[in-house]
Amino acid sequence: MLEQKAQAKNLDLGLYVAELLSTDLDSKAKVELYSLLSKEYLMESEELTNKGNIKEAGERLWNSAFSLLCALGENMGVQHAGYRDVRLIAEELAKQDSEIPYLLDNAEVLHSNFYHNFLSERSFSERKKRALTLLEKLEKILESQSSSLKARTSERS
């Protein structure tokens, strides 16, 4: 039943469960949840890559990026419930780093490969490098956002 509901929302089961759990969490906890989920997906991607399962590994990289974009969206106070939302978040983040939408397009190919299985190992490897670059950039922005939020919170105290 949960898998069907996740598919209906075009979300991975983990992201769907995170969405369900996050309804009772404050914004800071939601950001932490999405960030932890991103790290978990990244570790799974490495394990799957090492096993030669590039189809699943690419999907986990996509889910990792999607999760970080949800965390960033939460910090920005914008909706992040679906694909369109994370694309808009990426476009907003392009003001800070113009490569982000391009790198997200690259990660989207990894997501598409999950359904159509068309990437060679060499092509997967190149796209994986760019996906990891995207994750690094998103992590840096998230850290910067979190530092700014902490500073504003301490100023009010």
OpenMM code with the backbone's topology and positions (N, CA, C; nanometers):
from openmm import Vec3, app, unit

residues = "MET LEU GLU GLN LYS ALA GLN ALA LYS ASN LEU ASP LEU GLY LEU TYR VAL ALA GLU LEU LEU SER THR ASP LEU ASP SER LYS ALA LYS VAL GLU LEU TYR SER LEU LEU SER LYS GLU TYR LEU MET GLU SER GLU GLU LEU THR ASN LYS GLY ASN ILE LYS GLU ALA GLY GLU ARG LEU TRP ASN SER ALA PHE SER LEU LEU CYS ALA LEU GLY GLU ASN MET GLY VAL GLN HIS ALA GLY TYR ARG ASP VAL ARG LEU ILE ALA GLU GLU LEU ALA LYS GLN ASP SER GLU ILE PRO TYR LEU LEU ASP ASN ALA GLU VAL LEU HIS SER ASN PHE TYR HIS ASN PHE LEU SER GLU ARG SER PHE SER GLU ARG LYS LYS ARG ALA LEU THR LEU LEU GLU LYS LEU GLU LYS ILE LEU GLU SER GLN SER SER SER LEU LYS ALA ARG THR SER GLU ARG SER".split()
positions = [
    Vec3(0.0817, -0.1189, 0.0000),
    Vec3(0.0000, 0.0000, 0.0000),
    Vec3(0.0871, 0.1267, 0.0000),
    Vec3(0.1911, 0.1297, 0.0853),
    Vec3(0.2791, 0.2462, 0.0879),
    Vec3(0.3524, 0.2635, -0.0442),
    Vec3(0.3969, 0.1511, -0.1018),
    Vec3(0.4683, 0.1595, -0.2296),
    Vec3(0.3785, 0.2171, -0.3385),
    Vec3(0.2518, 0.1775, -0.3390),
    Vec3(0.1582, 0.2291, -0.4391),
    Vec3(0.1366, 0.3790, -0.4214),
    Vec3(0.1242, 0.4223, -0.2966),
    Vec3(0.1052, 0.5654, -0.2711),
    Vec3(0.2300, 0.6441, -0.3094),
    Vec3(0.3466, 0.5872, -0.2825),
    Vec3(0.4719, 0.6529, -0.3208),
    Vec3(0.4801, 0.6652, -0.4727),
    Vec3(0.4468, 0.5584, -0.5433),
    Vec3(0.4499, 0.5603, -0.6898),
    Vec3(0.3507, 0.6617, -0.7452),
    Vec3(0.2350, 0.6724, -0.6824),
    Vec3(0.1342, 0.7683, -0.7280),
    Vec3(0.1855, 0.9119, -0.7171),
    Vec3(0.2730, 0.9364, -0.6201),
    Vec3(0.3321, 1.0692, -0.6030),
    Vec3(0.4655, 1.0814, -0.6754),
    Vec3(0.5026, 0.9753, -0.7473),
    Vec3(0.6292, 0.9697, -0.8206),
    Vec3(0.7493, 0.9895, -0.7277),
    Vec3(0.7414, 0.9253, -0.6092),
    Vec3(0.8487, 0.9331, -0.5108),
    Vec3(0.9007, 0.7945, -0.4785),
    Vec3(1.0269, 0.7879, -0.4450),
    Vec3(1.0868, 0.6670, -0.3898),
    Vec3(1.0197, 0.6403, -0.2549),
    Vec3(1.0126, 0.5148, -0.2162),
    Vec3(0.9473, 0.4787, -0.0903),
    Vec3(1.0100, 0.5523, 0.0280),
    Vec3(1.1419, 0.5614, 0.0316),
    Vec3(1.2091, 0.6317, 0.1413),
    Vec3(1.1700, 0.7781, 0.1492),
    Vec3(1.1638, 0.8449, 0.0340),
    Vec3(1.1236, 0.9853, 0.0323),
    Vec3(0.9776, 1.0013, 0.0732),
    Vec3(0.8947, 0.9074, 0.0319),
    Vec3(0.7534, 0.9126, 0.0688),
    Vec3(0.7372, 0.8962, 0.2197),
    Vec3(0.8088, 0.8010, 0.2773),
    Vec3(0.8024, 0.7800, 0.4224),
    Vec3(0.8553, 0.9039, 0.4951),
    Vec3(0.9625, 0.9630, 0.4444),
    Vec3(1.0154, 1.0859, 0.5046),
    Vec3(0.9104, 1.1962, 0.5008),
    Vec3(0.8391, 1.2063, 0.3897),
    Vec3(0.7334, 1.3062, 0.3772),
    Vec3(0.6243, 1.2822, 0.4817),
    Vec3(0.5863, 1.1564, 0.5001),
    Vec3(0.4844, 1.1229, 0.6003),
    Vec3(0.5325, 1.1569, 0.7409),
    Vec3(0.6558, 1.1193, 0.7718),
    Vec3(0.7106, 1.1447, 0.9051),
    Vec3(0.7280, 1.2936, 0.9320),
    Vec3(0.7599, 1.3674, 0.8292),
    Vec3(0.7938, 1.5079, 0.8482),
    Vec3(0.6740, 1.5944, 0.8853),
    Vec3(0.5534, 1.5435, 0.8707),
    Vec3(0.4366, 1.6259, 0.9031),
    Vec3(0.4333, 1.6646, 1.0501),
    Vec3(0.4942, 1.5845, 1.1361),
    Vec3(0.4956, 1.6131, 1.2796),
    Vec3(0.6262, 1.6766, 1.3266),
    Vec3(0.7143, 1.7118, 1.2357),
    Vec3(0.8457, 1.7646, 1.2725),
    Vec3(0.8535, 1.9143, 1.2467),
    Vec3(0.9376, 1.9822, 1.3250),
    Vec3(0.9629, 2.1226, 1.2955),
    Vec3(1.0594, 2.1308, 1.1767),
    Vec3(1.0772, 2.2500, 1.1263),
    Vec3(1.1562, 2.2691, 1.0046),
    Vec3(1.2997, 2.2185, 1.0196),
    Vec3(1.3620, 2.2470, 1.1323),
    Vec3(1.5002, 2.2040, 1.1548),
    Vec3(1.5109, 2.0517, 1.1502),
    Vec3(1.4158, 1.9825, 1.2112),
    Vec3(1.4169, 1.8359, 1.2119),
    Vec3(1.3913, 1.7802, 1.0721),
    Vec3(1.3073, 1.8480, 0.9940),
    Vec3(1.2818, 1.8042, 0.8566),
    Vec3(1.4097, 1.8135, 0.7732),
    Vec3(1.4815, 1.9234, 0.7895),
    Vec3(1.6077, 1.9413, 0.7164),
    Vec3(1.7044, 1.8297, 0.7539),
    Vec3(1.7129, 1.8005, 0.8821),
    Vec3(1.8014, 1.6937, 0.9286),
    Vec3(1.7587, 1.5583, 0.8718),
    Vec3(1.6282, 1.5327, 0.8691),
    Vec3(1.5766, 1.4066, 0.8148),
    Vec3(1.6138, 1.3913, 0.6675),
    Vec3(1.5901, 1.4954, 0.5883),
    Vec3(1.6235, 1.4886, 0.4459),
    Vec3(1.7743, 1.4753, 0.4238),
    Vec3(1.8522, 1.5425, 0.5052),
    Vec3(1.9978, 1.5337, 0.4934),
    Vec3(2.0475, 1.3927, 0.5258),
    Vec3(1.9945, 1.3343, 0.6319),
    Vec3(2.0315, 1.1965, 0.6669),
    Vec3(1.9891, 1.0984, 0.5585),
    Vec3(1.8708, 1.1193, 0.5039),
    Vec3(1.8219, 1.0334, 0.3965),
    Vec3(1.9139, 1.0430, 0.2747),
    Vec3(1.9593, 1.1634, 0.2438),
    Vec3(2.0513, 1.1828, 0.1321),
    Vec3(2.1800, 1.1040, 0.1530),
    Vec3(2.2332, 1.1106, 0.2732),
    Vec3(2.3568, 1.0373, 0.3035),
    Vec3(2.3358, 0.8864, 0.2927),
    Vec3(2.2216, 0.8395, 0.3374),
    Vec3(2.1901, 0.6964, 0.3286),
    Vec3(2.1824, 0.6525, 0.1819),
    Vec3(2.1156, 0.7322, 0.0987),
    Vec3(2.1072, 0.7005, -0.0440),
    Vec3(2.2461, 0.6989, -0.1078),
    Vec3(2.3310, 0.7917, -0.0678),
    Vec3(2.4660, 0.7974, -0.1234),
    Vec3(2.5449, 0.6718, -0.0872),
    Vec3(2.5343, 0.6280, 0.0371),
    Vec3(2.6033, 0.5044, 0.0781),
    Vec3(2.5493, 0.3836, 0.0011),
    Vec3(2.4178, 0.3776, -0.0156),
    Vec3(2.3584, 0.2676, -0.0920),
    Vec3(2.4082, 0.2698, -0.2358),
    Vec3(2.4216, 0.3891, -0.2926),
    Vec3(2.4700, 0.4018, -0.4300),
    Vec3(2.6101, 0.3439, -0.4440),
    Vec3(2.6968, 0.3729, -0.3482),
    Vec3(2.8333, 0.3195, -0.3522),
    Vec3(2.8323, 0.1671, -0.3449),
    Vec3(2.7519, 0.1131, -0.2543),
    Vec3(2.7430, -0.0326, -0.2406),
    Vec3(2.6938, -0.0962, -0.3703),
    Vec3(2.5920, -0.0363, -0.4304),
    Vec3(2.5364, -0.0899, -0.5548),
    Vec3(2.6351, -0.0768, -0.6707),
    Vec3(2.7084, 0.0344, -0.6749),
    Vec3(2.8103, 0.0523, -0.7789),
    Vec3(2.9166, -0.0560, -0.7663),
    Vec3(2.9599, -0.0810, -0.6437),
    Vec3(3.0615, -0.1844, -0.6199),
    Vec3(3.0129, -0.3229, -0.6606),
    Vec3(2.8829, -0.3447, -0.6557),
    Vec3(2.8249, -0.4729, -0.6974),
    Vec3(2.7968, -0.4764, -0.8479),
    Vec3(2.8211, -0.3642, -0.9164),
    Vec3(2.7984, -0.3583, -1.0603),
    Vec3(2.6552, -0.3274, -1.0997),
    Vec3(2.5722, -0.2887, -1.0046),
    Vec3(2.4320, -0.2593, -1.0328),
    Vec3(2.4157, -0.1090, -1.0566),
    Vec3(2.4559, -0.0649, -1.1768),
    Vec3(2.4547, 0.0780, -1.2053),
    Vec3(2.3131, 0.1333, -1.2197),
    Vec3(2.2205, 0.0508, -1.2584),
    Vec3(2.0813, 0.0952, -1.2713),
    Vec3(2.0283, 0.1437, -1.1359),
    Vec3(2.0435, 0.0624, -1.0329),
    Vec3(1.9974, 0.0981, -0.8981),
    Vec3(2.0871, 0.2051, -0.8361),
    Vec3(2.2174, 0.1977, -0.8621),
    Vec3(2.3114, 0.2954, -0.8056),
    Vec3(2.2786, 0.4365, -0.8536),
    Vec3(2.2471, 0.4494, -0.9813),
    Vec3(2.2112, 0.5801, -1.0359),
    Vec3(2.0839, 0.6348, -0.9746),
    Vec3(1.9891, 0.5470, -0.9504),
    Vec3(1.8633, 0.5904, -0.8880),
    Vec3(1.8890, 0.6415, -0.7466),
    Vec3(1.9796, 0.5758, -0.6746),
    Vec3(2.0112, 0.6212, -0.5387),
    Vec3(2.0814, 0.7570, -0.5413),
    Vec3(2.1648, 0.7802, -0.6424),
    Vec3(2.2271, 0.9124, -0.6558),
    Vec3(2.1205, 1.0194, -0.6803),
    Vec3(2.0256, 0.9880, -0.7666),
    Vec3(1.9146, 1.0800, -0.7923),
    Vec3(1.8378, 1.1070, -0.6631),
    Vec3(1.8070, 1.0013, -0.5886),
    Vec3(1.7320, 1.0174, -0.4639),
    Vec3(1.8111, 1.0990, -0.3618),
    Vec3(1.9416, 1.0834, -0.3619),
    Vec3(2.0258, 1.1611, -0.2716),
    Vec3(2.0158, 1.3101, -0.3046),
    Vec3(2.0253, 1.3430, -0.4324),
    Vec3(2.0137, 1.4828, -0.4752),
    Vec3(1.8741, 1.5370, -0.4462),
    Vec3(1.7724, 1.4577, -0.4758),
    Vec3(1.6341, 1.4982, -0.4515),
    Vec3(1.6149, 1.5295, -0.3033),
    Vec3(1.6692, 1.4440, -0.2166),
    Vec3(1.6563, 1.4638, -0.0717),
    Vec3(1.7235, 1.5934, -0.0269),
    Vec3(1.8426, 1.6202, -0.0797),
    Vec3(1.9109, 1.7449, -0.0434),
    Vec3(1.8338, 1.8666, -0.0929),
    Vec3(1.7754, 1.8567, -0.2105),
    Vec3(1.6947, 1.9678, -0.2608),
    Vec3(1.5716, 1.9896, -0.1732),
    Vec3(1.5154, 1.8821, -0.1201),
    Vec3(1.4033, 1.8949, -0.0255),
    Vec3(1.4498, 1.9652, 0.1017),
    Vec3(1.5678, 1.9301, 0.1512),
    Vec3(1.6227, 1.9958, 0.2706),
    Vec3(1.6433, 2.1448, 0.2441),
    Vec3(1.6992, 2.1765, 0.1294),
    Vec3(1.7221, 2.3161, 0.0935),
    Vec3(1.5901, 2.3908, 0.0789),
    Vec3(1.4932, 2.3268, 0.0164),
    Vec3(1.3612, 2.3874, 0.0024),
    Vec3(1.2971, 2.4149, 0.1375),
    Vec3(1.3130, 2.3217, 0.2291),
    Vec3(1.2596, 2.3408, 0.3645),
    Vec3(1.3240, 2.4633, 0.4292),
    Vec3(1.4547, 2.4757, 0.4174),
    Vec3(1.5241, 2.5936, 0.4720),
    Vec3(1.4781, 2.7224, 0.4054),
    Vec3(1.4460, 2.7139, 0.2769),
    Vec3(1.4036, 2.8317, 0.2017),
    Vec3(1.2569, 2.8648, 0.2265),
    Vec3(1.1858, 2.7725, 0.2897),
    Vec3(1.0439, 2.7947, 0.3163),
    Vec3(0.9567, 2.7764, 0.1938),
    Vec3(1.0024, 2.6934, 0.1000),
    Vec3(0.9237, 2.6688, -0.0211),
    Vec3(0.8801, 2.5225, -0.0272),
    Vec3(0.7747, 2.5006, -0.1006),
    Vec3(0.7213, 2.3654, -0.1160),
    Vec3(0.8248, 2.2759, -0.1839),
    Vec3(0.8304, 2.1507, -0.1403),
    Vec3(0.9278, 2.0568, -0.1967),
    Vec3(0.8699, 1.9161, -0.2015),
    Vec3(0.7442, 1.9078, -0.2395),
    Vec3(0.6736, 1.7796, -0.2358),
    Vec3(0.6926, 1.6948, -0.3608),
    Vec3(0.7411, 1.7520, -0.4674),
    Vec3(0.7499, 1.6731, -0.5894),
    Vec3(0.8571, 1.7215, -0.6849),
    Vec3(0.8591, 1.6577, -0.7979),
    Vec3(0.9605, 1.6816, -0.8998),
    Vec3(0.9645, 1.8277, -0.9449),
    Vec3(0.8490, 1.8841, -0.9755),
    Vec3(0.8435, 2.0235, -1.0209),
    Vec3(0.9014, 2.1164, -0.9148),
    Vec3(0.8690, 2.0884, -0.7896),
    Vec3(0.9178, 2.1717, -0.6800),
    Vec3(1.0702, 2.1713, -0.6717),
    Vec3(1.1313, 2.0539, -0.6813),
    Vec3(1.2779, 2.0497, -0.6701),
    Vec3(1.3443, 2.1135, -0.7919),
    Vec3(1.2806, 2.1075, -0.9068),
    Vec3(1.3348, 2.1777, -1.0240),
    Vec3(1.3343, 2.3288, -0.9995),
    Vec3(1.2254, 2.3785, -0.9395),
    Vec3(1.2171, 2.5216, -0.9092),
    Vec3(1.3200, 2.5616, -0.8034),
    Vec3(1.3422, 2.4750, -0.7066),
    Vec3(1.4449, 2.5006, -0.6051),
    Vec3(1.5819, 2.5091, -0.6722),
    Vec3(1.6098, 2.4175, -0.7635),
    Vec3(1.7376, 2.4188, -0.8356),
    Vec3(1.7535, 2.5479, -0.9157),
    Vec3(1.6460, 2.5938, -0.9776),
    Vec3(1.6524, 2.7193, -1.0536),
    Vec3(1.6820, 2.8369, -0.9611),
    Vec3(1.6233, 2.8359, -0.8432),
    Vec3(1.6509, 2.9414, -0.7448),
    Vec3(1.7975, 2.9354, -0.6994),
    Vec3(1.8472, 2.8144, -0.6771),
    Vec3(1.9860, 2.7973, -0.6334),
    Vec3(2.0855, 2.8362, -0.7425),
    Vec3(2.0396, 2.8403, -0.8669),
    Vec3(2.1267, 2.8810, -0.9780),
    Vec3(2.1760, 3.0243, -0.9597),
    Vec3(2.1050, 3.1024, -0.8796),
    Vec3(2.1502, 3.2391, -0.8504),
    Vec3(2.2812, 3.2363, -0.7720),
    Vec3(2.3027, 3.1280, -0.6961),
    Vec3(2.4264, 3.1115, -0.6191),
    Vec3(2.5313, 3.0327, -0.6977),
    Vec3(2.4845, 2.9393, -0.7798),
    Vec3(2.5761, 2.8540, -0.8566),
    Vec3(2.5050, 2.8112, -0.9847),
    Vec3(2.5452, 2.8702, -1.0947),
    Vec3(2.4752, 2.8478, -1.2217),
    Vec3(2.4859, 2.7047, -1.2737),
    Vec3(2.5777, 2.6257, -1.2192),
    Vec3(2.5932, 2.4867, -1.2638),
    Vec3(2.4845, 2.3933, -1.2095),
    Vec3(2.4173, 2.4327, -1.1032),
    Vec3(2.3253, 2.3413, -1.0350),
    Vec3(2.2161, 2.2857, -1.1268),
    Vec3(2.1446, 2.3661, -1.2036),
    Vec3(2.0424, 2.3062, -1.2909),
    Vec3(2.1010, 2.2075, -1.3929),
    Vec3(2.2170, 2.2414, -1.4485),
    Vec3(2.2842, 2.1518, -1.5430),
    Vec3(2.3200, 2.0197, -1.4755),
    Vec3(2.3753, 2.0276, -1.3550),
    Vec3(2.4128, 1.9061, -1.2822),
    Vec3(2.2898, 1.8250, -1.2427),
    Vec3(2.1800, 1.8940, -1.2139),
    Vec3(2.0557, 1.8224, -1.1838),
    Vec3(2.0037, 1.7518, -1.3093),
    Vec3(2.0156, 1.8162, -1.4248),
    Vec3(1.9782, 1.7503, -1.5509),
    Vec3(2.0565, 1.6210, -1.5683),
    Vec3(2.1849, 1.6269, -1.5361),
    Vec3(2.2699, 1.5085, -1.5442),
    Vec3(2.2182, 1.3984, -1.4519),
    Vec3(2.1849, 1.4345, -1.3279),
    Vec3(2.1336, 1.3359, -1.2318),
    Vec3(1.9998, 1.2796, -1.2777),
    Vec3(1.9238, 1.3618, -1.3472),
    Vec3(1.7945, 1.3154, -1.3977),
    Vec3(1.8122, 1.2026, -1.4994),
    Vec3(1.9208, 1.2048, -1.5740),
    Vec3(1.9489, 1.0957, -1.6678),
    Vec3(1.9724, 0.9659, -1.5905),
    Vec3(2.0386, 0.9747, -1.4753),
    Vec3(2.0571, 0.8557, -1.3913),
    Vec3(1.9217, 0.8024, -1.3448),
    Vec3(1.8315, 0.8938, -1.3123),
    Vec3(1.6958, 0.8559, -1.2719),
    Vec3(1.6225, 0.7888, -1.3887),
    Vec3(1.6349, 0.8463, -1.5060),
    Vec3(1.5712, 0.7894, -1.6246),
    Vec3(1.6278, 0.6513, -1.6570),
    Vec3(1.7570, 0.6346, -1.6359),
    Vec3(1.8205, 0.5055, -1.6621),
    Vec3(1.7621, 0.3952, -1.5743),
    Vec3(1.7166, 0.4314, -1.4559),
    Vec3(1.6543, 0.3336, -1.3664),
    Vec3(1.5342, 0.2678, -1.4352),
    Vec3(1.4613, 0.3456, -1.5122),
    Vec3(1.3418, 0.2944, -1.5797),
    Vec3(1.3712, 0.2348, -1.7167),
    Vec3(1.4756, 0.2837, -1.7836),
    Vec3(1.4990, 0.2431, -1.9229),
    Vec3(1.6298, 0.1679, -1.9461),
    Vec3(1.7196, 0.1687, -1.8491),
    Vec3(1.8423, 0.0887, -1.8513),
    Vec3(1.9221, 0.1044, -1.9817),
    Vec3(1.9616, 0.2280, -2.0127),
    Vec3(2.0293, 0.2554, -2.1395),
    Vec3(2.1748, 0.2992, -2.1250),
    Vec3(2.2212, 0.3258, -2.0026),
    Vec3(2.3572, 0.3772, -1.9858),
    Vec3(2.4619, 0.2663, -1.9880),
    Vec3(2.5722, 0.2950, -2.0554),
    Vec3(2.6885, 0.2057, -2.0476),
    Vec3(2.7593, 0.2327, -1.9146),
    Vec3(2.8501, 0.1454, -1.8773),
    Vec3(2.9245, 0.1668, -1.7525),
    Vec3(3.0087, 0.2935, -1.7601),
    Vec3(3.0684, 0.3194, -1.8755),
    Vec3(3.1496, 0.4399, -1.8923),
    Vec3(3.0637, 0.5655, -1.8778),
    Vec3(2.9481, 0.5658, -1.9431),
    Vec3(2.8583, 0.6805, -1.9339),
    Vec3(2.8073, 0.6987, -1.7908),
    Vec3(2.7763, 0.5870, -1.7256),
    Vec3(2.7337, 0.5937, -1.5857),
    Vec3(2.8432, 0.6568, -1.5004),
    Vec3(2.9660, 0.6139, -1.5206),
    Vec3(3.0783, 0.6637, -1.4416),
    Vec3(3.0937, 0.8153, -1.4559),
    Vec3(3.0819, 0.8654, -1.5786),
    Vec3(3.0924, 1.0097, -1.6024),
    Vec3(2.9771, 1.0842, -1.5362),
    Vec3(2.8586, 1.0310, -1.5493),
    Vec3(2.7417, 1.0960, -1.4888),
    Vec3(2.7467, 1.0889, -1.3367),
    Vec3(2.8013, 0.9806, -1.2852),
    Vec3(2.8162, 0.9670, -1.1402),
    Vec3(2.9075, 1.0773, -1.0867),
    Vec3(3.0187, 1.1039, -1.1567),
    Vec3(3.1109, 1.2098, -1.1140),
    Vec3(3.0383, 1.3441, -1.1054),
    Vec3(2.9585, 1.3737, -1.2076),
    Vec3(2.8855, 1.5004, -1.2078),
    Vec3(2.7777, 1.5023, -1.0991),
    Vec3(2.7154, 1.3874, -1.0739),
    Vec3(2.6152, 1.3800, -0.9661),
    Vec3(2.6816, 1.4042, -0.8309),
    Vec3(2.8010, 1.3508, -0.8123),
    Vec3(2.8733, 1.3735, -0.6865),
    Vec3(2.9122, 1.5205, -0.6715),
    Vec3(2.9448, 1.5847, -0.7829),
    Vec3(2.9722, 1.7289, -0.7799),
    Vec3(2.8474, 1.8046, -0.7368),
    Vec3(2.7326, 1.7659, -0.7913),
    Vec3(2.6058, 1.8279, -0.7516),
    Vec3(2.5834, 1.8115, -0.6016),
    Vec3(2.6020, 1.6907, -0.5514),
    Vec3(2.5805, 1.6656, -0.4088),
    Vec3(2.6733, 1.7514, -0.3229),
    Vec3(2.7991, 1.7650, -0.3641),
    Vec3(2.8938, 1.8492, -0.2895),
    Vec3(2.8469, 1.9943, -0.2863),
    Vec3(2.8027, 2.0439, -0.4007),
    Vec3(2.7565, 2.1826, -0.4083),
    Vec3(2.6322, 2.2035, -0.3219),
    Vec3(2.5390, 2.1097, -0.3281),
    Vec3(2.4168, 2.1216, -0.2484),
    Vec3(2.4475, 2.1146, -0.0991),
    Vec3(2.5399, 2.0263, -0.0613),
    Vec3(2.5802, 2.0157, 0.0803),
    Vec3(2.6396, 2.1480, 0.1291),
    Vec3(2.7248, 2.2095, 0.0482),
    Vec3(2.7864, 2.3372, 0.0873),
    Vec3(2.6806, 2.4453, 0.1058),
    Vec3(2.5852, 2.4496, 0.0153),
    Vec3(2.4783, 2.5491, 0.0277),
    Vec3(2.3950, 2.5210, 0.1522),
    Vec3(2.3653, 2.3947, 0.1771),
    Vec3(2.2880, 2.3578, 0.2958),
    Vec3(2.3629, 2.3982, 0.4230),
    Vec3(2.4928, 2.3727, 0.4268),
    Vec3(2.5738, 2.4132, 0.5429),
    Vec3(2.5711, 2.5645, 0.5602),
    Vec3(2.5808, 2.6362, 0.4493),
    Vec3(2.5774, 2.7823, 0.4532),
    Vec3(2.4420, 2.8320, 0.5037),
    Vec3(2.3338, 2.7720, 0.4531),
    Vec3(2.1992, 2.8088, 0.4989),
    Vec3(2.1849, 2.7831, 0.6482),
    Vec3(2.2302, 2.6674, 0.6916),
    Vec3(2.2175, 2.6297, 0.8326),
    Vec3(2.2966, 2.7248, 0.9215),
    Vec3(2.4163, 2.7643, 0.8767),
    Vec3(2.4971, 2.8596, 0.9534),
    Vec3(2.4271, 2.9944, 0.9626),
    Vec3(2.3684, 3.0379, 0.8523),
    Vec3(2.2961, 3.1653, 0.8511),
    Vec3(2.1756, 3.1605, 0.9436),
    Vec3(2.1034, 3.0484, 0.9412),
    Vec3(1.9864, 3.0343, 1.0283),
    Vec3(2.0272, 3.0346, 1.1751),
    Vec3(2.1379, 2.9672, 1.2073),
    Vec3(2.1864, 2.9650, 1.3459),
    Vec3(2.2245, 3.1056, 1.3906),
    Vec3(2.2918, 3.1788, 1.3034),
    Vec3(2.3345, 3.3145, 1.3372),
    Vec3(2.2139, 3.4042, 1.3620),
    Vec3(2.1119, 3.3934, 1.2778),
    Vec3(1.9918, 3.4754, 1.2963),
    Vec3(1.9183, 3.4387, 1.4241),
    Vec3(1.9167, 3.3093, 1.4553),
    Vec3(1.8496, 3.2631, 1.5764),
    Vec3(1.9217, 3.3146, 1.7005),
    Vec3(2.0548, 3.3108, 1.6995),
    Vec3(2.1307, 3.3570, 1.8164),
    Vec3(2.1228, 3.5090, 1.8318),
    Vec3(2.1068, 3.5824, 1.7216),
    Vec3(2.0914, 3.7281, 1.7283),
    Vec3(1.9615, 3.7657, 1.7979),
    Vec3(1.8579, 3.6844, 1.7787),
    Vec3(1.7272, 3.7120, 1.8386),
    Vec3(1.7251, 3.6819, 1.9875),
    Vec3(1.8168, 3.5956, 2.0310),
    Vec3(1.8174, 3.5541, 2.1726),
    Vec3(1.8744, 3.6582, 2.2643),
] * unit.nanometer
topology = app.Topology()
chain = topology.addChain("A")
for resn in residues:
    res = topology.addResidue(resn, chain)
    for name in ("N", "CA", "C"):
        topology.addAtom(name, app.Element.getBySymbol(name[0]), res)
